[in-house]
């Protein structure tokens, strides 16, 4: 368990994994809904000790989202040769679109700096997801490529930023008295 500002990161457990696979996003974000035929495999993948999935909790003790790191955050078809830590994840559907994304990402950056010591961060985002792309750019990511996912031919954007970059538009997370929500 690691507290980063207003957020706590925990290695995901089965209860958290099962909650995530039950989340339902409205169209067009329903791409992120777990296929009902793949629930057990997805839960097993999330809790596999070799996977890098973490549940994220707010100061009130609410499970608000998750983050994944490394190969778990990659989409088949992208060029991942550059030295960077891949990051992915999501917020609980009831929390999307409320302006929490930038603070959520900055906490994930700090957690990843402490756990993985990367030189750069990389994110892969569905091209239609303008909301996520704007948040990524707001926290300093730059678009470096686009590609089509191998199986579905859906277009994705790959973004990168330096690991030691701090973005002034996002509140500092080191003050434990600062409430993001």
Buried (B, 14 or more C-beta within 10 A) or exposed (E): EBEBBBBBBBBBEEEBBBBBBEBEBEEEBEEBBBEEEEBEEBBEBBBEEEBBBBBBBBBEEEBBBBBBBBEBBBBEBBEBEEEBBBBBBBBBBEBBEEEBBBBBBBBBBBBBBEBBEBEBBBBBBBEBBEEBBEBBEBBBBEEBEEBBBEEEEBEBBBBBBEBEEEBEEBBEBEEEEEEBE
